[in-house]
Amino acid sequence: MTSESPNADLFPELPLPPAAPKARAGRPAKTARTQAPQAPQAMVRAPAQVAASLDSPPNPGTAARVPQDLEAQAQALEAHPDYRVLRRLQPRLLWPAAQGQDLVRVVVLDTETTGLDHAKDKIIELALLRVDVDRATGLPVGSVQVFDELEDPGMPIPKEAMAITGITDADVAGKRLDEARIAALMRDVDVVIAHNAGFDLPFCEARLPLFRNFAWACSFADLDWKAQGRSSSKLEALAQGLGLFYDAHRAEMDCHALLAVLAAPLPATPETTAMARLLAGAQTPFFRLQATGAPFDAKDLLKARAYRWNAELRVWHTRLVDEAALEAECVWLKAKVYGQRSASVMVEKVDALSKYAARTGVIAPRTL
């Protein structure tokens, strides 16, 4: 082990890192993942058996823990300002018993697919974690039920998808999702959470129409990770922010990583969890506002206010979280973009069932 830090010789007794794991059949070996270097720090990854550090007792029945001497060395590194330690995420299937009565039943979901277009590509792996959450604390309670199955897409898996997931045509041959088991697991679920719900929901609805009946929340789009001090909202980066790493791009492990991220205190607001923040807004509608006919010279003003350009519709648009935010934005538009002139804009109201679906909400004009 080496370090760019002048203090690298403080830990001469540390063993060399283990050799890279051999590739499993049909799946390439994972390469080491590191964060962007922040001089003069160096990233040191603990051995694969180190338990996830989430201020909680280890799960009964999980893999053997790292030897105490290695864990002591990892803790010594953590205490030094020139080192950070990543521990392998250990899936947690048992949480403390519920203390309150106000519980929300949540499913954490992830898919692996043959490509990015839900109109022509197919699901090849679907994973679900069902767990109850204490609404007051935003923490999971009780046991976690797991579903993870492969499915034959009826087409060759493209090389690009195979390289990302490691899933081969041989892995999925003849496989089909157990629809009855999925339906049973989804019974009485209040909210489905995915890290990119705008991607996962259209695939799920195309394959299993029952997913149209649930409110969806997106831990990627519904949370302002930048305001929380995170430089990236990618799931691997968020897990690394908790000192965890895992084998990404397989559906079940992505779900376990997301549950760990959601159950952790938010960096800038540690009195609450990401899960609590998501659930607070999951059932409420939001609004898409189109600045129809906005003057060309207002483009920089709109862009600075986080409007996005829709090239197909040729219109600037933004998303507002509630009616009050919509009203305030309409006032701003009239004053700053339309110069107090009368104008008609388009407003789309999107309910909890349609937030991340391919279908549109209720669209109506509004006069400023």
N, C-alpha and C positions, 0 to 999 in steps of 0.2 A: 504494500500500500504506500502510495506517495501522496504528497500534498504540495501545493504551491506555497503554502504557508511556511514561514520560518520556524514554526513550532512543530513541524512534522515529526521531529525526533522525540517528542514527549511520550510517544506510545510505541517504543521499539518492540514490545512484546507481542504486538498484534500479529496474527497469522496472515498469510497472503490470502486474497479473496479466492473463493472456490472457483473451479473451472466452470465455464459456461455449460448449461445443461444440454444433453443430447436431444436432438429433435425426436418428437414422437412420430410414429408412423402416420403419414398423411398430413403432418403439420410441421411447419418449419420451426426451428428453435427460436425462442424469444431472445432478442438482443437487449442489452442493458439500456434502461431508460434513465436519463438524468435531467435535472432542471438546468436552465440556462445558468452558466457560471456567474457567480457574484464574488469577484475578487475582494479579499484574499481567501474566500471560503472554498472548501472542497466537499463534495458529496460522498458519503461513505454508506454503502448499503449493507445492512446487517444480513446474516444468513437467512435462508428461506424459512426456517422454522421459528423465527422470532414472532411472538404474539403481537397482534394489533394493540396499539396503545390508545385506548379510548376512555381511560379513567373508569374502567368497569372490570369486574372479575372475569376470568377466562371462561369460555363455554365448556361445560362438561362434555367429554367425549371427543374434543378436538385433538389435532395431531400433537405429538410430544413436543414440549416446550424446549426452547434453546437451552443448552447448558448454562448454568449460573455464571461461570467465568466469562463466557462470551457476552452474556447480557450485561454483566458488570462493566466490561470493556465498552459496550455500546453506550451505556449510561455515562461512562467517563467521557466519551466522545461528545455526547449530547451536551455535557456541561461546559465544553470548551467552545468559545465563540467562533473558531475557525472550522468547525465541523457540524454537519447535520447528518442524522441517521434516518434511513427509511426502513420500516419493518414491513414484512409481507402481511397483507390483509388476511385475517382469519375470519371467514364467514361466521356471523353470529346468528344462531338459531333460537336462542332463548334469552329473553329480556326480563327484568324484574316484573313481578306481578303488579297489576293495576292498583293504584291507591284511590283514584277517583272513579266516578261513574260516567263521566262525559267522554266516551270513546268514539273514535272515528276508525272505520275499517278501510284500510289502504292497500292497494296493490302497486308494488314497484315493478315496472315492466321494461323489458328490452327485447329487441329483435335483431337478428342477423338476416340479411337478405342477399339476393343475387345482384342487386344494383340499387340505384337511387330513385328510380321511377316506379311509383306504386301502380301505375297503369299497365306496366308490362313486366316488371320484376316481381319476384315472389319471396315469401318468407322461407328461410331454411332452418332457422332456430328461433324458438319463442321461450322466454323465461319470465316467470311471475313469482314474486314474493308477496304473500299475503300476511299482513300483520295489523293488529289493532294499535292505535296511537292515542295517548292521553292528550286530549285537546289543550288542556291547561299547560302542560309542559312541552308538548311537541315531541315526546319521547315514545318509542315503541314499548309495548308491554306484552308479556306472555311469549308464546311460541310463534315462530315464523314458519309458515307453510310454503313449500317450494315446489314449483313446476318448471321443468326444463326438458324440452323435447325437440328433436330434429324433424324436418319434413322434406320429402322429396319434392322439389319444385316442378318436376315434369319437364325440366330443361337442363342442359349442362350448366354447371356453376362456372361463371366466367373466371378467368385466371386472376383478375384483380380482386374479386371477392374471396377467392380461395387463398390468396396471399395474405389478405387482411385477417380472415377468420381461422384459417387452417382447416376449414370444413371442406371435405372432398365429395365428389360424386358417389364414391363408395360408402362414405359415412351416412349419406341420406337415402341410399337406394332402398326403395320399398317402405320408407318410414312415412308416417302420417300422424299429425297432431291428434291427441285424444280429446275430441271436442266435448264429450260428456264430462270428462274430468275438469276441463277448463270452465265449463258452465257451472259445475259444482263449486269450484274454487272462487268464482266471481259472484256467487250468491251473497247478497247483502253488502256488497262493496260500495262504499260511498265515493271514493276518489281513486283514480288511476294516475300514477305519477311516472313520467318518463323524462330522461334527460334531454331528449329532443322530440317532444310530443308531436311537433309538426311533421316529423318524419315517420314516427312509429304508428300514430293513429291511422293515417290513410291505409297503411299496409294491413293493420289489424282489422279495420272495418271491411276491407276488400276480402279478407280471408274468413273473418268471423263477424257477421253483422251484429252480434250481441254487444260488441264494443261501442256501438252507437248510443247505448243506453246509459253511459256513465259520464260523470264529470271528469275532465282530465286537467291535470296541472303539469307544468313544464319547469323542471328545475334549472333548465338552461335559459329560458326566456322570461320566466316569471320572477326571477331573483336578480338583483343588480349586484353581481359578484364584484364588479369594479369598485362600487361604493363600499364593499366589504373588504377592500384592500387586496383582492386577488387579481393578479395580472392576466389570468386566463380563466375562462369559464369551461374549459374542457374538463371532462370528468377525471381523467388521469391527473391533471394538474391540481384539481381540487383535492383529490386524495393525497397527493404529495404534500399539499399544504397541511395535512393532518399527520404527516410523517409515515404515510402508507404507500405501498406499491402493490400491484397485482397484475395478473395476465389479462390484459384488456382484449376487447373485441371477441369475447365469447359471452353470450347473453346472460348466463347465470352469474358469472363473476362481475360483470358490469352492474347487475342489479345489487349484489352484495356491496360493491363499492359505493353505489349511489345511496343505499340505506345508511351506510356508515357516515357519508357526507351529510345527509339530511339530519341524522341524529346528533351531530356535533354542534356545539355553540357556534353562532356566526362570529367571525373574527372581530367585526366592528361593533356588534351588538350582542355580546356574550350572554346577556340575560335571556335570549331566546334562541331557538334552533331554526335551521333552514326549513325543517318540516313544519314547524308551527307557522312560519311566515307563509309557506305555500298553502297550507290548509285554510288560513284566514281569508284568502282570496279565491280559492278554488271554485266556489259555488256562485260567485258574482260575475255578471256579464262585463264585457269591456266594449270599447267603441273604436272603430277605425274611421278616421277623418281624412277625407280627400280634399286637398286645396285646389278645387276645380278652377281652371282658368287663371291660376296665379301668374302674375307678370314674370317674364323671364328674368328681369333684374332682381327678383326676390329669391332666386335660387340659393344664393350663399346664406341668406338670412334663414331660410327654411332648413338648409342642411345643418347649419350651426345649432338649430333647435331640435335636431335629431329626426327630422323628416327624412323619409327614404323615397327614392325615385322609382316608380313603376314604369319600366320602359314600354311594356305592352299597352298599358292604359294611358301612358304619357301624362302622369299626374304625380305630384308629391303627396305623400300620405304619412300619417303617424298613428300611434295607438294610445288611447286614453283609458285610464283604469276605471273611471266611474263618471256619472253624470256631471258631477261638480267640475271635474277636470275637463270634460268636454265643453261645458259652458265657458270656462275660463279661456280655453284655447280658441273658441270662436271669437271671443272679445279681442284676443291678441291678434288673430288673423285679420280681422276687420281693420284694426288700428295700424298694424305694422306692414301687412302684405297688400291689402286692398285699399289702403289710404282712406279709410272711413267710407269708401263707396259701398253701395249695396252689392252684395254678391251671393251666389247660391253655391253651397258646397254639398258634398255627398257624405252621409254618415251611415255606417254599417254597425248595427247592434248585434254582437255575437254573444250567445248565451253559453252556459257552462258546458253544454253537450256539443257545441260546435266550435269551441275555441281553436282547436287544432285540427279540425277535420278539413277535408278537401272541399266540402260544400261551404257556401257563403251564408251569412246571417241575413237579417232583415235590413234592406238598404232603402234609404229615403233621403230626399233633398232637404237642406235646411238653409233658410235665408238669413244672412248676416245683417 
